[in-house]
Amino acid sequence: MMCPYCRHDETKVVDSRASADFAIRRRRECLSCNRRFTTFEKIEELPIKVIKKDGSRVPFNREKIREGLEKACYKRPISEEAIEKVISEVEAEAYENFEREVPSQVIGEKVIEGLRKLDQVAFVRFASVYREFKDVNDFIDELSSLLKQRTNKKT
């Protein structure tokens, strides 16, 4: 590893530990200038493609999921960590269960599942856009299933 300060190519690892998203955090020290810096080592994965409704294929994009979640969670008491957890769960499921391509419906349903546990208002907001609600009856149907689940949990 090359030192970012003096460009010397010999460093030693001072500390190493696992971090989120299957990465290894390494604290390194340059053997020339003795300055320390941190590197992250991550497994290189083959990029997974998302098969959209129209049949087109696009690269999997965490940021697109984040944008949708942030819109759904707007003005709701939901932390960035909670949003990041949902994104990580969706990404992990995609890489665990699909080799090269994942249908966008699977991603959308996994996001909905995460939001259902996280916040009911954000869940309905996201579901209304994702499932393309046409009228009030679609909202009523979705809210009825939420109320039914809540009642079943209480008994």
C-alpha positions as CSV (number, residue, x, y, z in Angstrom):
1,M,0.0,0.0,0.0
2,M,1.4,3.4,-1.0
3,C,1.5,6.1,1.6
4,P,-0.8,9.0,0.7
5,Y,1.5,11.5,2.2
6,C,5.0,10.7,1.0
7,R,4.2,8.0,-1.7
8,H,6.5,5.5,-0.1
9,D,5.4,2.0,-1.0
10,E,6.1,0.2,2.2
11,T,3.7,0.4,5.1
12,K,2.8,-1.8,8.0
13,V,-0.6,-2.7,9.4
14,V,-1.0,-1.4,12.9
15,D,-4.6,-2.5,13.5
16,S,-7.2,-4.5,11.5
17,R,-10.9,-5.0,12.2
18,A,-14.1,-5.8,10.4
19,S,-16.5,-3.0,9.5
20,A,-19.9,-2.8,8.0
21,D,-20.7,-4.1,4.5
22,F,-18.2,-6.9,4.4
23,A,-15.2,-4.5,4.6
24,I,-12.0,-4.7,6.6
25,R,-10.7,-1.5,8.2
26,R,-6.9,-1.3,8.4
27,R,-4.9,1.2,10.3
28,R,-1.5,1.5,8.5
29,E,1.8,3.3,9.3
30,C,4.3,4.4,6.6
31,L,7.7,3.0,7.2
32,S,9.3,6.1,5.7
33,C,7.5,9.1,7.2
34,N,5.8,7.3,10.1
35,R,2.4,8.9,9.4
36,R,-0.7,6.8,9.9
37,F,-3.7,6.4,7.7
38,T,-6.8,4.2,7.3
39,T,-7.7,1.9,4.4
40,F,-10.8,-0.1,3.7
41,E,-10.5,-3.5,2.0
42,K,-13.7,-4.7,0.4
43,I,-14.5,-7.8,-1.6
44,E,-14.8,-7.0,-5.3
45,E,-18.2,-8.3,-6.4
46,L,-19.6,-8.6,-9.8
47,P,-22.0,-5.8,-10.3
48,I,-25.6,-7.1,-10.2
49,K,-28.1,-5.8,-12.7
50,V,-31.7,-4.8,-12.0
51,I,-34.4,-6.0,-14.4
52,K,-36.9,-3.2,-14.7
53,K,-40.6,-3.6,-15.5
54,D,-40.0,-2.7,-19.1
55,G,-37.3,-5.4,-19.4
56,S,-34.4,-3.1,-19.5
57,R,-31.4,-3.8,-17.3
58,V,-29.6,-1.2,-15.2
59,P,-26.8,-1.5,-12.6
60,F,-27.9,-2.0,-9.0
61,N,-27.8,1.4,-7.3
62,R,-28.0,1.9,-3.5
63,E,-28.5,5.6,-3.9
64,K,-31.7,5.1,-5.9
65,I,-33.1,3.1,-3.1
66,R,-31.9,5.7,-0.6
67,E,-33.7,8.5,-2.6
68,G,-37.0,6.6,-2.5
69,L,-36.6,5.8,1.2
70,E,-35.8,9.4,2.1
71,K,-38.8,10.7,0.2
72,A,-41.1,8.2,2.0
73,C,-39.5,9.0,5.4
74,Y,-39.6,12.8,4.9
75,K,-40.6,14.6,8.1
76,R,-40.8,11.2,9.9
77,P,-38.8,10.4,13.1
78,I,-36.5,7.9,11.3
79,S,-32.7,8.0,11.6
80,E,-30.2,7.7,8.8
81,E,-29.0,4.5,10.5
82,A,-32.4,3.0,10.2
83,I,-32.6,3.9,6.5
84,E,-29.1,2.6,5.9
85,K,-30.1,-0.7,7.6
86,V,-33.0,-1.1,5.2
87,I,-30.8,-0.4,2.2
88,S,-28.1,-2.9,3.4
89,E,-30.8,-5.6,4.0
90,V,-32.1,-5.1,0.4
91,E,-28.6,-5.2,-1.0
92,A,-27.7,-8.3,1.0
93,E,-30.8,-10.1,-0.2
94,A,-30.1,-9.2,-3.8
95,Y,-26.5,-10.5,-3.7
96,E,-27.5,-13.6,-1.6
97,N,-30.4,-14.8,-3.7
98,F,-29.4,-13.7,-7.2
99,E,-26.2,-14.2,-9.2
100,R,-26.2,-11.6,-11.9
101,E,-29.7,-10.1,-12.2
102,V,-32.5,-9.3,-9.8
103,P,-36.1,-8.2,-10.8
104,S,-37.0,-4.7,-9.6
105,Q,-40.2,-6.1,-8.1
106,V,-38.0,-8.1,-5.6
107,I,-36.2,-5.0,-4.6
108,G,-39.4,-3.0,-4.2
109,E,-41.1,-5.6,-2.1
110,K,-38.0,-5.9,0.2
111,V,-38.0,-2.1,0.7
112,I,-41.7,-2.2,1.5
113,E,-41.1,-5.0,3.9
114,G,-38.4,-3.0,5.7
115,L,-40.6,0.1,5.8
116,R,-43.6,-1.8,7.1
117,K,-41.5,-2.7,10.2
118,L,-39.9,0.8,10.4
119,D,-42.8,3.3,10.1
120,Q,-46.3,2.8,8.9
121,V,-46.7,6.3,7.4
122,A,-43.5,5.9,5.4
123,F,-44.6,2.5,4.3
124,V,-47.9,3.8,2.9
125,R,-46.1,6.7,1.2
126,F,-43.7,4.3,-0.5
127,A,-46.3,1.7,-1.3
128,S,-48.6,4.3,-2.9
129,V,-45.9,5.2,-5.4
130,Y,-44.4,1.8,-5.9
131,R,-47.6,-0.1,-6.3
132,E,-49.1,2.8,-8.4
133,F,-52.2,3.4,-6.3
134,K,-55.0,4.7,-8.7
135,D,-57.5,5.9,-6.2
136,V,-58.5,6.1,-2.5
137,N,-59.7,2.4,-2.6
138,D,-56.1,1.3,-3.1
139,F,-55.1,3.2,0.0
140,I,-58.0,1.7,2.0
141,D,-57.0,-1.8,0.9
142,E,-53.4,-1.3,2.0
143,L,-54.4,0.4,5.3
144,S,-56.9,-2.5,6.0
145,S,-54.1,-5.0,5.7
146,L,-52.0,-2.9,8.1
147,L,-54.8,-2.7,10.6
148,K,-55.4,-6.4,10.3
149,Q,-51.7,-7.1,11.1
150,R,-51.8,-4.8,14.1
151,T,-54.9,-6.5,15.4
152,N,-53.3,-10.0,15.0
153,K,-50.2,-8.9,16.9
154,K,-52.2,-7.7,19.9
155,T,-54.0,-11.0,20.2
